[in-house]
Amino acid sequence: MGCACGTKKDGQVSGCNNNGACGTGGCNKMNVFDWLSNMDMPVEDRFDVAEIRFKNGRKDFYRNTEKIRLTTGDAVIVESATGHHIGHVSLQGELVRLQMQKKKIANDSEIKKIYRLANAKDLEKFEEVRKRELPTLYRTREIIRQMNLGMKLSDIEYQADNTKATFYYSAEDRVDFRELIRVLAGEFKIRVEMRQINMRQEAGRLGGIGVCGRELCCSTWLSDFKNVATSAARYQNLSLNPSKLSGQCGRLKCCLNYELETYMEALRDIPDVEKPLQTERGDASLQKTDIFRKIMWFGFRDDNNWHPVSIERVNQILEMNKAGKKPASLEVDVEEVREPVQVLNKDLENLDKKFKNKSKKKHKNRNRRRDNRGPRPNQPKQG
């Protein structure tokens, strides 16, 4: 893929400062892999519309009426409403037809055309035009602050012919910027177009690094933003902490929807525990659920420990509670009958008695043998 970063006069890569590297393609936002590029496709019937990428991942479709040989990454000059603009080819061929069908864009005469490939002189002029974007952004923010407008200006894109600039902003409420347009047009001597974007689109245009350590999904590959509800975090047993669940756009993270279907499928086997489980030891409240290991953790009021219980055992206890029965504990239904300590020590007492009786018998037998043998030799006889 061609690189649009450009080089300095000393031969060093200037870079686009987009948190990526040219070697991996990270410097080009919203890259698309053309998996049909290595297949033999009919050249004569090749789809004549190409997808062109502009600043910060913005894309549009243009018709290749001149049948120019294009390569992904080539800089081309395209038609615009008030002149011409420079973009880079991001996709072509049959995949473009599928993208147009997906985005419901009609293949009619309203599609603008590609003029030609951009040469080095065109790219130099375009680079000079782009140098106006940052000073214009700072000055426009000052004007907005002076006019007390409730809007946030996030990005500015100059057209390659230096006749028009698009101002991207976000706002919570409707903003009357007619006076602002007149001021900007008079100060910068250009045509002004104000385009409102939402918070997710703003984060995608600005880019950044997420908490996962990767570039934001909305600035690298995600183009369709689906609704993310707090129930997605609740189903995944995540803490409902806004600071952890919100992305850089201030909205719920789009990645909460990535594994939601897997969690929903795993939750089908997990029983609904609406009230504590009743046991003879006491009521056990649900503390945590390990969805994929299918283990539920319960705790008693008078105990700080949590007890793991399988979902089969939980279903069994729920059925017992419905029938008005209580198991002895979370693990067993009937508590084992333990013998008292006196009964356990009875065997030891019997052994002690047995040995005492044996010792007494030995002493009696010894005394009997002495009596039968008569007096001892040293003992005087009695007359």
Secondary structure, DSSP 4 states (H G I P E B T S, - for coil): ----S-B-TTS-B----SSS-TTTTTTSTT----TTTTS---STT---EEEEE-GGG-EEEEE-TT-----TT-EEEEEETTEEEEEEEEEESHHHHHHHHHTT---STTS-BEEEE--HHHHHHHHHHHTTHHHHHHHHHHHHHHTT-S-EEEEEEE-TTSSEEEEEEE-SS----HHHHHHHHHHH-SEEEEEE--HHHHHHHH--B-TTSSB-HHHHT--------HHHHHHTT----HHHHB-TTSSB-GGGGTSHHHHHHHGGGS----SPEE-SS-EEEEEEEETTTTEEEEEETT---EEEEEHHHHHHHHHHHHTT---SSSS-SSPPPPPPHHHHTHHHHHHHHHHHHHHHHHHHHHHHHHHHH-S-TTSPPP-
